[in-house]
Amino acid sequence: MSDRSANSIRILHFADAHIDIANFGRHDPDTALPVRVMDFLSSLDQIIDRAIAERVDLVLFAGDAYKDRNPQPTFQREWGRRMMRLSLAGIPTLLLVGNHDVSPTSGRAHTLQEFKTLNVPDIHVADRIELLGPEVLGVNLQVITVPWVSRSALMTRDDVAGRKVEEIVQIMEDRVAEAIEKLIRDAKPEIPLVITAHAGVQGARYGSERTVMLGHDLVLGGAIVGDKRVDYVALGHIHKHQSLNAKQHPPIVYAGSIERIDFGEAKETKGFVLAEVACGHTEWQFVPLKTRPFIDLEIETTSADSFMQDVLSQLPDPSRLKGAICRVQLSYPRDWEPLVDERAIGEHFKEALSVQILKHRQTGDRSRLGDLVAVETLTRQQLLDQYWSTIGLDESELEAMRVLAKDVLTAQPEI
């Protein structure tokens, strides 16, 4: 970014912290916390450190502090400690409620409720669609907040009675779009305007490269978030960092999650966004975080004689594996199963935090009995012969299996 403008507002935008996800690794002996939880907290610490060092005007969190709406008190304590650092530093912080933060039942408290209940200085919780101005935020900025919208919060029983899911979602999207449009009209044009939303936006991509389409979740249309009267759109919910409006105004940005959740995100760089927002012009940059590496390997071999030698030769140098979360995917013919030496693979990854070995056993084409004869007309011996032929048994093996099957089947009457 260029040098800071006297009229611009510097925002640190991050999202999808999910600090209590611990699906790999072990517990740390000093803190008793899962090592993976410490990874997420390390990323959060980097974000808080940067916000304080930069003296940003506003920290904007776009939703999903935890993995679900019932976080353990220990994890609430760790999140609270980080938010209190921002409060004590006097940095205004806006916490948007995401889908993992809120109960689907109307009236239930959400996971960020205590900051609102206790009125923590400089911490503002956004749990409804509204326009927040300088008098609330303490900074010369306006923010339209769009937390995760549930049907129970937006629609009555009469609204949904007898309607298809697609119709209900469309009604929700229309109402949210109308509410945002009204708030844009209500905003003061001389003060920079930001939209923050925890939602899908048409055209965005998930980490699995699935395009966001109309479905059972609310999806914001590109036209409403791309309104030229808006100066920056800070998004959460999709874990893949991306910009949806190219270099046009306003920037529409998913910050992405702060750590990798699983191997679907193995190749994604995690981070946060620093943005300088002014009326009619915004500059922003994505700031990568130091995160634990994920290594995902797909290995195929061509020879049974050198199977394990070929597997081991395709593994990375052990120096690359220290502390990494690793997955080895092996593809091989089914009858090579006895050749797999999991101990040797595990020894190669002894410096890794964790390693998973996934076996993709290949089989021959299934016999398409339905094209030839009704299955119920075949005897058990004939069915076995069909199966053995599909898995490639040679003639001597077939004969041995037939003799064994005859002894077993003779003792059991046909059904």
N, C-alpha and C positions, 0 to 999 in steps of 0.2 A: 504494500500500500504506500501511497505517497505520504508526505508530511501531513500531520493532522491539521485540519482546517479549524479555524477559530469558531466556526458556526456548526461544526459537525458533532455528532454524539457517537462516542465509541461504545460499541456493544460487544460483549463476549457471549456467543450463542452456542449452547451445547444441548444434547438431548440423549434420551435412552441410556441412562446410566446402568440400570439393572444391577445394582452393586452386590446383590446377594446370590448371584448365579455362581454355583460351584460344581460344575458338571465334569471337571477333570482334576486330577491331582490329589493331593493329600492335605492334611492340616499342618499349619505352621506351629512348631513346638513352643515358640515364645509367646505368640498371641492367642493360640488355640483357635484362630480363625482358619477357614479353608484357604489354601494358597491362592486359589483362583479369586476368592473374595478380596484378598489383599491386592491382586492385580487390578481389579476394578477400582479399589480405593486408591491405588497408586495413580491411575489415570485421573481420577477425580482430584487428587492432590495436585497433580500437574496443572489442571485447569484452574483451581483456586489460586495456586501460586502465581500463575500468569495474570489472572484478573487483578490480584493485589499489586504485583510488580508494575503492571501497565496502568494502574489506577483507572480502569475502565469506568465509564459513567453508569453502565448497567450490565448486570449478568442476567441473561435470559435463558432459562432452562425450559425446553419445549416438551417435557413430559416423560414419564416412566422412570421413577427413582428406583423401583424394586422390580423383582421378577413377578410378583403378584400382589394382591391387595391385602395380604395378611403377613407383612414382614415380621421377623422375629425382633424382639426388643434390642438385641445386640446390634443388629444392622440398622435399626432406627437410630440408635446411639451414634454409630459411625457416620451416618448421613448428617445427623444433627450437628456433630462436631464440625464438619466442613462448612455447613451453612452458617454456623455461629462465627466462624473465621471471617466470612464476608460481612456479617452483621457488625462485628467488632471493628472491622476495617472501614465501616461507614459506606460500603458499596451497595447501592440499591440492587436488589435481587428479585426477579420475578419467577415464581415457580408455577408452571402450567401443569394441570392435572391430566395425566394420560390414561390410557385404557387399563394399564396394569396398576394404576394407583386408585381406581375407583370401583366400588361395588356396583353390580348391575341393578341392585335394588335401590329405588329412589329413597332418599332420606338417610342412608347410611353414611358414616364418616369415611373420608378418603385418607390415604396414607400421609398426606401433607397437612392434614387438618390442624395438628398441634401448633404449627407456625402461625396459623390464622387465629386459633383460639387464644394463644398466649400473646398475640400481637407483638411478635418479635421485631425489634427495630430494623428497618430497612429491608425486611423480608415480606414480600407481597405474594399471596397465593391466588391464582386465577382458576376458579372452578366453575365459571359460567361465562357465557358470551357477553362481553361488555367492552366499553372504551375507557381505558385508564389514561389520565392526563398528567401533566406536571405536578398538579397539586397532590396526587397520590404517589407518583413514582419519585418525586423529588429531583427530577431531571427534566430538561426541556424537550420532552418527547411524549408522543401519544402512541399507545399500544392497544390494538384490538385483539382481545384474547379469545381463542376458540379451543377450549379444552375438548377432551374426548366426549362426544355427544352420544348418549344412550337414548334408546326409544322411550324408556320410561320417563326420562327427564324432559323430553320434547313433545311427546304425543299423549293424548288421552285415550281411554279405551274406545271411545266412539271413533277416533281417528283410525284405529287399526282394525276395528271389527269388520270381518268379512273380506279384508283386503289381502292380496298376495304380498309376499315379502318384497318383491321388486317395486310394487306400488308404494309400500310403506317407506322404503329407502328413498324413493324419488321425492316423496312428500318431505322427508327429513332434509334432504339436500336443498330443496326449494326454500324451506323455511330458514335454514342456516344461511343460504345465499342472500335471502332478503334481509336477514338481520345484519349481516356483514355490510351489505350495500347501504343500509340505513346509517350504520355507525361511520362509514366512510364519509357520507354526506354530513354527518354531525361534527366531524373532526375539523379543527381549525387549520386552514390551508397554509398558514405561516409557520406551523410547527411540524417537524418531521413526523411521519406516520409509519408505524410498523404493524404488520399482522403476525401474530404467532399462533400456530395451530398444531394440534396433535391429531393428524388425520392423513389419509391418502389424498394425493392430488393426481388428477388425470395426466398420464404421460410419464409419471415417475416409475422407477424400476426397483423391484426388490433385489436383494442380493442374489437370488436365484434367477434373475433376469426376467421374471414375470412382469409384464406391464400391468400397471394398476388399471383396472377396468371397473365399470359399474358392477356391483355385486351386493353382498349382504352387509357391508360396512359403508358408512358414509364416505363419499369421495367428493372433494371440492373441485369444482370446475376451474380450468385454467384462466378463464376470463375474470372470475371474481378475485382471485389472488393476484392476477396480473394487472389489476387496475393501475393506471398511470399516476393516480393520486396517492398511491402507496409507495413508500420509499424503500422498504425491505420486508421480505417475508421469511420468518424464521420457523422452520418446520421440524417436527419430530414424528416418530412412529415407524418410519422406514429406516432400517439400520444402515443402508448403503448411502454414503455421502454422495450428493449430486446437486447440480444446479440445473433448474428446469427452464430458465428463461434466457439461456445463452448469455450474451453481453448486453441484453436489453434491460430497460428499467421497468419495474423494479427487479432486483435479484430475488429469485425464489429458490431457497436453499434448504436442503436437508443436511443438518450437521452430521447425521449418522450416529451410531452407537459409539461409546467411548472405549469399548473393548470387544474382541471377537466373542460371539456367543457360542458358535459351533463351527464345524468345518465348512458349512455353507458360506461363511464369511472369511475363510482362510486367506484369500488373496486380497481382501479389502484393507486399505489403510484407514486407521481410526484416528479421529481427532476432533477438533472444534473449530469454530469460525470467529474471527475478529472482523468486525464491520465498522466502518465510519459512515454514519447515516446523516444525510442532509436533505433538505427539501429538493426534490428533483434529481438528486445525484447521490449514489452510494458506491463506495469501494469496499471490497471485502477480500479476505484471504482465508484459505483453509490451513490450519496449523496441525500437523501430524503429532500424535502422541507416541511416546515410547511404550510399546506394548509387547507382551510375550509372543514369540513367533509360533505360528501354526505351520506344520509341514505335512502335506498330504501327498502321498506317493501311490502311483498306480503301476504295478509291475506285472509284466507278462513274460513267460519263458516259452521256449520252443522245443526243448529237449528234456526228456525225463532223466537221461544219463547225467546231465549237468544241472539239474533243477536248482538245488540250493546254492550251488556256485554262481549260477546266473542271477538268482535273487539277491544274494549278498553283494554281488558286483554292481548292482543298480542302486544300492543304498547310499545316502550321502556320507561324506566324511564325518566321523564322530564329533569332530570339533564344531560342526554346525548344529549339533543336536542338543548341546548343553542347555537345560532348562526349557526346551521346546515341548510343545504339545504335538504329538505325531500320530499319524495314521498310515498304515501300510495296507494297501488293497492288493491282494494276490488273485490272479486269474489263472486257472489251470484246469485240465481235464479232471473229472471226478475221480478217476482211478489212480491219480497221482497223489491223493490225500496222504498216504503213508510217507511220502517224501518230504512233507513239510516239517521243518525243524523250528518250532516256535521258540525254543530256548536259545538257539543261535541268533535269531532275529532280536529277541529281547536283550541279549547280551550286547548286541551292536548299539542298542538304544539305551544303555544303562545310565547315561548322563542326561537323558531327556526327563522332563517332568512326568510325562505319561506317554504310552504308546498303545494304540489299538491295532490289532491284526484282523482285518476283514477278509474272509475267504469267499471268492466267487467261483464256485465249482461249476464247470461247464459240462453239460450233458449233450448227447446227440439229439437229433430231432425226434420228437415224440411221434409214435405211430398213430396215424389218423384213422383209428378203427372205424369211426363213424362214417367215413367215406366208403368203406368196403363191406362192412357187415355189422349187424346189430350186436352190441357188446353182450347183451343178455343171452345170445345164442352160443357164446364161446364157453368151453369148460375152463375150470381153474388152471389146468395144465396148459391150455392154449393161451390163456391170458398171460401166464408166466413166461411162456415162450416169446410172446410178443414183447413183453417188457425186457427180457434178457437181450433180445436182438437190438433194442434201441440203445442199450448201454454198452454195446460193442464187445460182448463176451465172445471168445473164440470157441471153436468147436469142442475142444477138450473141456473147457470150462462149462460150456452148455451141457455136455453129457453128464458131468459130475453133478451139476445143479439139478438136472432132470431126475437122476437117481435119488438124490436127497429129497427132492420134492415128492417123488412117488411114495417114499416111505412115510412122509408127513401126511400127504393127502389121502393115502389109503386108510389111515386111521380116522379120517374125518369124512363123513358122508357129504355128498353134494347138497347144497341148499336149494 
